[in-house]
Amino acid sequence: MSAPSSASAATITQPRWSSLLALSAATFYVAALGWLAVFAAGPAFFLKWQPVVISSGSMQPLIQTGDVVLIEDIESSEDLQPSNVITFRDPSRNGTLVTHRIETVNDDGTFTTRGDANGFPDMTPVSREAVEGRGAYLVPMIGMPVTWLAKGQLLAFALWAGVTIMAIGWVMTKPEADSHSDKGAAGDSAGGDVAGPEPHERQPRTTAGVPAAASAWSALPIGALSPLGSFRNGTHNLRDRVTSGANRLLGRRPARFVGIGLVLALIGGIASVSLAAFTSASANEGNSLAAAMVAPPSNLQLSASCTAASPIQFRAATTANGTSTSITLARPVGTVAGDTMLAHIVLRDDVALTAPAGWRLVRRSTTGPFSALYLRTAAVTDVTSYTWTAASNGRFAAGLGTWTNVSEVTPIDAHGGQSGNGSSIVAPSLTTTVPNTMLVAFWSIRDDSGVTIPAGMTQRWQINSNQAGAKHHQVQTTAGTEPFPGPGATGTRTAVSPSSQDNVGQMVALRPTSGGGASVTAKWTATPSATADGYKLQRWLGGVQETEQTITPRTATMASDTTVTSGLTYTYRLAAFDNTWRSTELSGDVSVPTC
Amino acid sequence: MFTLSRPTAARLLAALAALAMVSVLTIRTSQAAFTDSTDNTGNSFAVGDVEITDDDAGLALFDVTYNDDTADPVGQTGCLIVTYAGSITLTSDVTLAAAFTDTAGGPGNAGDGLSDNLDVLVEIGAPGATCAAFTTAGTIYTGKMDAYGAAKNTWTPSAADTARAFKFTVTHAGLPNDAQGDSTTAGFTWTAST
């Protein structure tokens, strides 16, 4: 059955050296694997260092894919310095572990990291909290199986596992088995066995040298060859070998699986997988987006003035008299559009009187001499005479005067009248509301002696009806004027007649135009902003904004404010604007003088 | 004895040799990798590379000045082509990060810059789309510039799809008075990682 031992002298010495070499290599491999596993796992147990398997290559050449980095806890962030290798949870990779080197420690306490093989630092700074630890010890290669598993490279893992199982199995085979196999192998050789893929392969022991091939060779033919074993001389040994290999695989020696399981557990079960990622970045930098600014105007200068309104002035007057059903008054010479005309129509007796077009009745007295006062503002194109028509024949005395610089909107500030009998004709006092009115007093009397107007007034006309008959059948009108500074009570204006008769005194206060008065003028240097639309000029009084003017265009450099009151001090604020944008403000104070 | 002791001795020797080798190896590599004096900047290796480029020729996409509150509300656009030129096949997206540096200025400013007033639309072009003939394949980001946040995923390059156009549109809905004089400097960074 078994091979004769006669060949032992030759087979003992010759294959032993090669088998010893192969056995040593297998032992070295298994031992190295074990030691690496112990080196990787030992500090994890004894020093609490955490093993991390590196799964990619950006820390090459110092740290390769498959290396295990043992990281130590960091007491304080001050312990971390540039050039330290740290393992951190990368915020830009959903917390994936990354092992890179600190390039700079930033002012905010974060770290900028970079893989040694990367041309660019990592984009996202690493906070202290994200640092898992600092690299303390590097165990090369031992994590390769874990990375194969992690990356799904199952073929590589299976090859490694097969090689390792075979190596462990063989190394753990007892020396007696080796000796027995040696004998068997010798018999195979002598019998010229051709069952294997290499017919002259001397020793299955070479599985240590070519483990993968041997393992495949050993594993496959088990079922096929076993029944044939009895037919051939060498098959017993072959079967032994095959059975031995099958035993190794099928776990009759579970220690072998325990061995590889231990290796895997030591390196894989306790280690985290960390990337050492290759990174490249390309940037588009220096994009500038800016909002312009409206530049303010400069050199704001404020000035204030107060000029009195132009005084009301008497221009000219015309008169007419007669006994008729009408009286016609000519337009005074020099009357221009906008002038104010006052007509005083006096009749001996009360009568219904119709005024010409454009005239309005101011007031009239039907007690004593009939005295009606009419007003008209001269139009641009105007007739040259005006006719009043009476309902019946009457004795007229009439005068018409023209004044300029009277307000067209409100020509009469106040008016009044009273009738009496005696030598004194009293025009009653008025109360004016504005300064610089012009008082015009009208005195009428049933007499033709001629009245004397009061001192201070200037007589504008005096005319009698001048008809035949007794003096008291006559009638007379006299008008006098006097500027009144006001505002306030004017006092009466009394004319004196040589004869005591029925009389009427009337007076109006003409209001001046509103021109002139106080104003503030602002001047400045235009804004240099070409897109500006113009300026906003605000007037403030006592911390309260009163007005805001908009001045356009951008090239404007002046504005005036005529709604100020003399005697007050205002603050003006000037800014340039461009749609809703406003420049910074210039401001200044100005006091408006009294007029 | 002889036949028993030789393999045992060989195993013993091999195990000791393995221990010695592993010890030396781990200590040496550890020293190389972790000593503080280590500096390996600029190393390159033949194991493959990751390289990403763009065609901006170093020029910024935007240099815009808004002259008033309603200037250019319809937007400014910029476009460039990003190309992955590495030999390593990427399995994850190229990311696009945006960084803004705000500068406040002008009258009555609220102490911030312009990025909170600007709306940004970032679009990625379809495969093969150019800047001249841009067709969008999706929106990477739309919103206020200052709210961009973390880097956004764009696309995973492949051998048949190495380059994409990226179009940026910056608009605003009227710049308030206190935005006068404000500005922002923007940087866009594409990162490819294994």
Interface residues (C-beta under 8 A of the other chain):
Chain A: I12 R16 S19 L20 L23 S24 A25 T27 F28 Y29 A31 A32 G34 W35 L36 F39 S56 G57 S58 M59 Q60 P61 L62 I63 D67 V69 Q81 S83 N84 V85 P91 S92 R93 R101 R114 D116 A117 G119 F120 M123 T124 R134 G135 A136 Y137 L138 V139 P140 V171 P175 E176 D178 S179 L275 A277 F278 T279 S280 A281 S282 A283 N284 E285 G286 N287 S288 L289 A290 A291 A292 M293 V294 T531 D578 N579 T580 W581 R582 S583 T584
Chain B: T3 L4 R6 P7 T8 A10 R11 L13 A14 A15 A17 A18 L19 M21 V22 S23 L25 T26 T29 S30 A32 A33 F34 D36 S37 T38 D39 N40 T41 G42 N43 S44 F45 V47 G48 D49 V50 E51 I52 T53 D54 D56 A60 L61 F62 D63 V64 T65 Y66 N67 D68 D69 T70 A71 Q76 G78 L80 V82 G86 I88 T95 A97 G105 G106 P107 L114 S115 N117 L118 A150 A151 V170 G174 L175 P176 N177 A179 Q180 G181 D182 S183 T184 T185 A186 G187 F188 T189 W190 T191 A192 S193 T194
